Amino acid sequence: MNTAEFMRRYEATPEGFRAELINGVVHVNRWIEVGRDGKERIMPPISGGGHGGPQADMTFLLSMYSIYTPGVRASAPTTLVLSPTESVPEPDVLLRVLPESGGSCTLGTDDYLHGAPELIVEISKTSAGRDLGRKLEMYLRNGVPEYIVWRTRHRVIDWFHLNRRGEYVPLALDADGILKSRVFPGLWLDSVAMTGGDMARVLAVVQQGIASPEHAKFVEKLRKRAAKKKR
């Protein structure tokens, strides 16, 4: 199925239905089921510890970073028209540079995001096979610079970045065991603290990143881009 047909059908579905178009194939994520008691239930259920909590924690991290980085915006689950022909995923969390600051992902007149954001996150309890398989291939094919998969069942965070050969390679830990984004200077993550639920430590580390000289330089770079576009 192509993007246009998927979006036409998707917009006609009942509220609560959730699906994604991944490399031309439709994947249904959530739907509404009416039980014998006549009550509507959203199926399948979403776990708190395996998905809901981790998603909130990751959203907090990226939102905190965006608050101190003018020209950058975080988003929770959002329909993303990634490819005009075959891909419409709904990432759990994403971080993007706004168009006026040089980003290529835009908010369309249809109120959906269009294009490749700079960073996408998927929370995986039971979907790691798809997130590290078809979805990884989709994000790679469409040039998403950084991709994070948090495998909550195994308490592992995989952070990939796009290298010059057009391949995803794992982001290496620094000497202090911290993951540091190559696309968003100052976005630092203590993955052990994050997977262990130590959000105080996660907050402390990202605050260190936000206070770093490289983050200040990035903010100034975004400011100059925005100023240039206004001329």
C-alpha positions as CSV (number, residue, x, y, z in Angstrom):
1,M,0.0,0.0,0.0
2,N,1.2,3.5,-0.7
3,T,1.3,6.5,1.6
4,A,-1.7,8.3,0.1
5,E,-4.0,5.3,0.2
6,F,-2.9,4.4,3.8
7,M,-3.6,7.9,5.0
8,R,-7.0,8.0,3.3
9,R,-8.0,4.8,5.0
10,Y,-6.4,5.6,8.3
11,E,-8.2,8.9,8.6
12,A,-11.5,7.1,8.1
13,T,-10.9,4.6,10.9
14,P,-12.6,5.0,14.4
15,E,-10.8,7.0,17.0
16,G,-8.5,4.7,19.0
17,F,-7.4,2.6,16.0
18,R,-3.6,2.8,15.5
19,A,-1.6,1.5,12.6
20,E,1.7,2.2,10.8
21,L,2.8,1.8,7.2
22,I,6.3,0.3,7.2
23,N,8.0,0.0,3.9
24,G,4.6,-0.4,2.2
25,V,3.2,-2.9,4.7
26,V,0.4,-2.0,7.1
27,H,1.0,-3.0,10.8
28,V,-2.0,-2.6,13.2
29,N,-0.9,-1.5,16.6
30,R,-4.1,-0.8,18.6
31,W,-7.8,-1.0,18.0
32,I,-11.0,-0.7,19.9
33,E,-12.9,-3.8,20.9
34,V,-16.4,-3.8,22.3
35,G,-16.8,-6.5,25.0
36,R,-19.9,-8.5,25.9
37,D,-20.7,-5.8,28.5
38,G,-20.9,-3.2,25.8
39,K,-17.9,-1.4,27.0
40,E,-15.1,-0.3,24.6
41,R,-11.6,-1.5,25.4
42,I,-8.4,-0.5,23.5
43,M,-6.5,-3.6,22.5
44,P,-3.9,-4.8,23.0
45,P,-3.1,-3.4,26.4
46,I,0.0,-1.3,27.0
47,S,2.2,-2.3,29.9
48,G,3.2,0.3,32.5
49,G,6.7,-1.0,33.3
50,G,7.5,-2.3,29.9
51,H,6.3,0.6,27.8
52,G,4.3,3.4,29.5
53,G,6.8,4.3,32.2
54,P,9.9,4.1,29.9
55,Q,8.2,6.1,27.3
56,A,7.4,8.8,29.8
57,D,11.0,8.8,31.0
58,M,12.4,9.1,27.5
59,T,9.9,11.9,26.7
60,F,11.1,13.7,29.9
61,L,14.7,13.4,28.8
62,L,14.2,14.8,25.3
63,S,11.7,17.4,26.5
64,M,14.2,18.6,29.1
65,Y,16.9,19.0,26.3
66,S,14.5,20.8,24.0
67,I,13.5,23.3,26.7
68,Y,17.1,24.5,26.8
69,T,17.8,24.2,23.1
70,P,15.8,26.9,21.2
71,G,15.0,25.6,17.7
72,V,14.5,22.0,18.8
73,R,11.2,20.3,19.6
74,A,10.4,17.0,21.2
75,S,7.2,15.0,20.4
76,A,5.4,12.1,22.0
77,P,3.7,9.5,19.7
78,T,3.0,11.3,16.5
79,T,1.9,10.2,13.0
80,L,5.0,10.8,10.8
81,V,4.7,10.8,7.0
82,L,8.3,9.7,6.6
83,S,8.1,8.7,3.0
84,P,5.7,10.1,0.4
85,T,5.3,6.6,-1.1
86,E,5.6,3.9,1.5
87,S,6.3,4.8,5.2
88,V,4.0,6.3,7.8
89,P,5.3,5.2,11.3
90,E,4.2,6.5,14.7
91,P,7.4,6.8,16.7
92,D,7.1,6.6,20.5
93,V,9.2,9.7,20.9
94,L,11.2,12.0,18.5
95,L,13.4,15.0,18.6
96,R,13.6,17.4,15.7
97,V,15.2,20.6,14.6
98,L,12.5,23.1,13.6
99,P,12.5,24.1,9.9
100,E,13.3,27.7,10.7
101,S,16.5,26.5,12.4
102,G,17.5,24.2,9.5
103,G,15.5,21.0,10.2
104,S,13.9,19.1,7.3
105,C,10.9,17.7,9.3
106,T,7.9,20.0,9.0
107,L,4.4,20.2,10.4
108,G,2.1,19.9,7.4
109,T,-1.3,21.6,6.8
110,D,-2.8,18.2,7.7
111,D,-1.3,18.6,11.2
112,Y,1.0,15.6,10.8
113,L,4.8,15.7,10.7
114,H,6.4,15.2,7.3
115,G,10.1,14.2,6.5
116,A,12.8,12.7,8.6
117,P,13.3,14.1,12.2
118,E,16.9,14.0,13.5
119,L,16.2,11.5,16.3
120,I,13.6,8.8,16.7
121,V,13.0,6.6,19.7
122,E,11.0,3.3,19.9
123,I,10.2,1.6,23.2
124,S,10.3,-2.2,22.8
125,K,9.0,-4.7,25.2
126,T,7.7,-7.3,22.7
127,S,8.4,-5.5,19.4
128,A,12.2,-5.5,19.4
129,G,12.2,-7.8,16.4
130,R,10.3,-5.3,14.3
131,D,12.0,-2.2,15.8
132,L,15.5,-3.6,15.1
133,G,14.4,-5.1,11.8
134,R,11.8,-3.5,9.5
135,K,11.6,-0.3,11.4
136,L,15.4,0.1,11.5
137,E,15.6,-0.5,7.8
138,M,12.8,2.0,7.2
139,Y,14.5,4.7,9.3
140,L,17.8,4.0,7.7
141,R,16.4,4.1,4.2
142,N,14.8,7.5,4.9
143,G,17.9,9.0,6.4
144,V,17.0,9.4,10.0
145,P,20.3,10.5,11.5
146,E,19.9,8.8,15.0
147,Y,17.7,6.0,16.1
148,I,17.2,4.7,19.7
149,V,15.6,1.4,20.6
150,W,15.0,0.8,24.3
151,R,14.6,-2.9,24.8
152,T,12.8,-2.7,28.2
153,R,12.6,-6.5,28.8
154,H,16.4,-6.8,28.6
155,R,17.1,-3.3,30.1
156,V,19.2,-2.3,27.1
157,I,19.2,0.9,25.1
158,D,20.5,0.7,21.6
159,W,21.5,4.0,20.2
160,F,22.5,4.1,16.5
161,H,23.9,6.9,14.4
162,L,24.1,7.2,10.6
163,N,27.7,7.1,9.4
164,R,29.1,8.5,6.2
165,R,28.7,5.2,4.4
166,G,24.9,5.4,5.0
167,E,25.0,2.7,7.7
168,Y,23.6,2.6,11.2
169,V,26.4,2.0,13.8
170,P,26.1,1.8,17.6
171,L,26.9,4.9,19.5
172,A,29.9,4.2,21.7
173,L,30.0,5.0,25.4
174,D,32.5,7.7,26.4
175,A,35.1,7.1,29.2
176,D,32.5,7.8,31.8
177,G,29.9,5.4,30.4
178,I,27.8,8.1,28.9
179,L,26.0,8.1,25.5
180,K,26.4,11.4,23.7
181,S,24.4,12.3,20.7
182,R,26.3,13.3,17.6
183,V,23.4,15.2,16.1
184,F,22.3,17.0,19.3
185,P,25.4,18.3,21.2
186,G,24.8,18.2,24.9
187,L,22.2,15.4,24.7
188,W,23.9,13.1,27.2
189,L,22.4,9.8,28.6
190,D,23.4,7.5,31.3
191,S,21.7,4.4,29.9
192,V,22.4,2.3,33.0
193,A,20.6,4.9,35.2
194,M,17.8,5.2,32.7
195,T,17.1,1.5,32.4
196,G,17.4,1.2,36.2
197,G,14.9,3.9,36.9
198,D,17.3,6.4,38.4
199,M,15.9,9.5,36.9
200,A,17.7,11.8,39.3
201,R,21.0,10.6,37.8
202,V,19.5,10.9,34.2
203,L,18.5,14.5,35.0
204,A,21.9,15.3,36.4
205,V,23.7,13.9,33.4
206,V,21.6,15.7,30.8
207,Q,22.0,19.0,32.8
208,Q,25.8,18.5,32.5
209,G,25.4,18.1,28.8
210,I,23.2,21.2,28.5
211,A,25.8,23.2,30.4
212,S,28.6,22.0,28.2
213,P,30.5,24.3,25.7
214,E,29.4,22.1,22.8
215,H,25.8,22.6,23.6
216,A,26.3,26.4,23.8
217,K,27.9,26.3,20.4
218,F,25.0,24.3,19.0
219,V,22.4,26.7,20.3
220,E,24.3,29.6,18.7
221,K,24.5,27.7,15.4
222,L,20.7,27.2,15.5
223,R,20.2,30.9,16.4
224,K,22.2,32.0,13.4
225,R,20.3,29.7,11.1
226,A,17.0,31.1,12.3
227,A,18.2,34.7,12.0
228,K,19.4,34.0,8.4
229,K,16.1,32.6,7.4
230,K,14.3,35.7,8.7
231,R,16.2,38.0,6.4
